[in-house]
Amino acid sequence: MRNRYNAITDEPIKLTYYFRHGGSLIDVAKWGKIEIYDGDPSNPGSQVIQTITSSGIVREEQGVYSYIVNAIPFDQGNKIYYDKLYYYIHETDPSPTTDVETFYVKQALYEGSGVFVAPTCIVYGFLYDIMGKPLRGVEVKAELVKPYTILNNTDLTISGRVATITNASGYFQLQLLQNIEIVLSIPAIGYYKEVVVPTLESINFKAL
């Protein structure tokens, strides 16, 4: 289970799920459903706030699926939500396999009576060793090229850096503001690259 910080209140949320089996991304045989919870599904007090049927699950590429979660109201933001996935690895499986992911929903930034949300891009990727095994616990960082940046046509000034680590599958993701100059680095493998975050919802770091 990994936490994805990639959502804001008051707008639909697109989530992505990567199915890995035996070290490779592969397709599931078929989907059952996805349930969205307002808390940990193992907690009896948690409620299902949305059920996504198989028709609402889109295959983006081999082993990669996406689905849309309904907008979370502003007063229910700044908390973790859970998506419980039901799928069949083989057509003949008598019952579905389940997996639980999490995503953090942040309250939108309000300015006066309007809402301003700076667009972001999720930079993601997988890291492996020379034998093709996932690299777990590797730090991935993004740092501004300049000490601070004023976003075009806004009063929003940003500074600093963000970092994450790869999970058991070697996967990482960073949610970054679009159109900012950063240095993306993976010190453990000697990777450093200066890039501009594209105006896309998401991109594999190898395409930067």
C-alpha positions in Angstrom: 0.0 0.0 0.0 1.4 3.4 -0.9 0.1 6.9 -0.3 -0.4 9.2 -3.3 -0.5 12.9 -2.7 -2.1 14.0 -5.9 -5.6 15.3 -5.2 -7.4 18.5 -4.2 -11.0 19.2 -3.1 -13.9 20.3 -5.3 -12.8 18.6 -8.5 -12.8 15.0 -9.9 -9.7 13.0 -9.0 -7.9 10.7 -11.5 -6.0 7.9 -9.8 -3.6 5.4 -11.4 -3.0 1.8 -10.4 0.1 -0.2 -11.4 -0.3 -4.0 -11.3 3.0 -5.7 -11.0 3.4 -9.5 -10.8 6.7 -11.4 -10.8 8.6 -8.1 -11.2 6.8 -7.0 -14.3 3.8 -4.9 -15.2 1.1 -7.2 -16.5 -2.7 -6.9 -17.2 -5.2 -8.4 -14.8 -7.6 -10.9 -16.3 -10.7 -8.9 -15.4 -11.8 -6.2 -12.9 -14.5 -6.6 -10.3 -14.9 -3.1 -8.7 -13.1 -0.4 -6.8 -14.5 1.0 -3.5 -13.5 4.4 -2.2 -13.5 4.7 1.6 -13.4 7.7 3.9 -11.1 5.8 6.2 -9.2 2.5 6.6 -11.3 -0.3 5.2 -10.2 -2.5 8.1 -11.9 -0.1 10.5 -15.6 -1.0 11.0 -16.4 2.7 11.2 -15.2 3.5 7.7 -17.8 4.2 5.0 -17.8 3.4 1.3 -18.4 6.8 -0.4 -18.2 5.6 -4.0 -18.2 2.3 -5.9 -16.5 2.3 -9.3 -17.6 -0.6 -11.6 -15.4 -2.3 -14.1 -16.7 -0.1 -16.9 -15.2 2.9 -15.1 -11.7 1.5 -15.1 -9.5 2.4 -18.1 -6.5 0.4 -19.3 -3.9 3.1 -20.0 -1.1 0.6 -21.0 0.0 -2.8 -20.0 -0.5 -3.2 -16.3 -1.5 0.5 -15.8 -5.1 1.4 -15.0 -6.9 4.7 -14.2 -10.2 5.6 -12.7 -12.0 8.8 -11.6 -13.0 9.5 -8.1 -15.9 11.9 -7.5 -14.9 15.4 -6.2 -14.3 15.5 -2.4 -16.0 18.6 -0.8 -13.8 21.3 0.6 -14.8 20.6 4.3 -13.8 17.0 3.9 -10.3 17.7 2.6 -6.8 17.5 4.2 -7.2 13.8 5.0 -6.3 10.4 3.6 -8.8 8.4 1.6 -8.6 4.7 0.7 -9.3 2.9 -2.6 -9.9 -0.8 -2.3 -9.4 -2.7 -5.6 -11.0 -6.0 -6.5 -9.6 -7.8 -9.5 -9.0 -11.3 -11.0 -5.4 -12.3 -11.8 -6.7 -15.3 -13.8 -10.1 -15.8 -15.5 -10.6 -19.0 -13.5 -10.1 -17.5 -10.1 -13.1 -18.2 -7.9 -12.8 -15.0 -6.0 -11.1 -11.6 -6.6 -7.8 -10.5 -5.3 -7.9 -7.3 -3.3 -5.4 -4.5 -2.8 -5.7 -1.2 -0.8 -4.1 2.1 -1.9 -4.4 5.5 -0.3 -4.5 9.1 -1.6 -4.3 12.4 0.2 -6.9 15.1 -0.6 -5.8 18.6 0.1 -8.1 21.6 0.5 -8.0 23.9 -2.5 -6.4 27.3 -1.9 -9.0 30.1 -1.6 -8.3 33.7 -2.5 -11.2 36.0 -1.6 -14.5 34.5 -2.9 -12.8 32.5 -5.7 -10.7 29.4 -5.8 -7.1 29.3 -7.1 -5.4 26.0 -7.6 -1.9 25.9 -9.2 -1.8 23.0 -11.8 0.5 20.2 -11.0 2.2 17.3 -12.7 3.0 13.9 -11.2 6.5 12.8 -12.1 6.8 9.0 -11.6 9.0 6.1 -12.4 10.4 2.7 -11.4 14.0 1.9 -10.3 15.7 -1.5 -10.7 19.1 -2.9 -10.0 21.3 -4.6 -12.7 19.5 -7.9 -12.2 16.1 -6.3 -12.8 15.0 -6.4 -9.1 13.1 -3.3 -7.7 15.2 -0.8 -5.8 13.3 -0.1 -2.5 13.9 2.8 -0.2 15.9 4.9 -2.7 15.5 8.7 -2.3 14.2 10.8 -5.2 14.4 14.6 -4.9 13.2 17.6 -6.8 14.7 21.0 -6.0 14.1 24.4 -7.5 16.9 25.7 -9.8 16.5 29.2 -8.4 16.1 30.0 -4.7 12.5 30.9 -5.3 10.1 31.1 -8.2 7.1 33.4 -8.8 4.6 31.5 -11.0 3.5 33.3 -14.1 0.3 35.4 -13.8 -0.1 34.6 -10.1 1.0 36.0 -6.7 2.2 32.5 -5.7 5.8 32.4 -4.6 7.3 29.0 -4.0 10.6 27.7 -2.7 12.4 24.7 -1.3 12.5 21.0 -2.3 10.5 17.8 -2.0 11.6 14.2 -1.7 10.2 10.7 -1.6 11.5 7.1 -1.5 10.7 4.2 -3.8 8.3 1.5 -2.5 8.7 -2.3 -2.6 8.1 -2.3 -6.3 10.8 0.4 -7.0 8.0 2.9 -7.7 8.1 6.6 -6.8 6.1 9.7 -7.6 6.4 13.4 -6.9 3.6 15.9 -7.3 5.2 19.1 -8.7 3.9 22.5 -9.9 3.8 22.8 -13.7 6.2 25.1 -15.5 8.9 25.3 -12.8 12.6 24.7 -13.3 13.9 21.9 -11.1 16.8 19.6 -10.6 15.5 16.0 -10.4 18.0 13.8 -8.6 18.5 10.2 -7.5 21.7 10.5 -5.5 22.1 6.7 -4.9 22.5 6.0 -8.6 24.2 9.3 -9.6 21.2 10.7 -11.5 20.9 14.5 -11.8 18.9 16.3 -14.4 17.7 19.9 -14.8 14.2 20.0 -16.3 11.1 22.1 -16.6 8.0 20.4 -15.2 5.7 20.0 -18.2 2.0 21.1 -18.5 0.8 17.5 -18.2 -1.1 15.6 -15.6 1.7 13.0 -15.3 4.9 12.0 -17.0 7.5 9.2 -16.6 10.8 10.8 -15.4 12.6 9.1 -18.3 10.6 11.3 -20.7 11.7 14.5 -19.1 
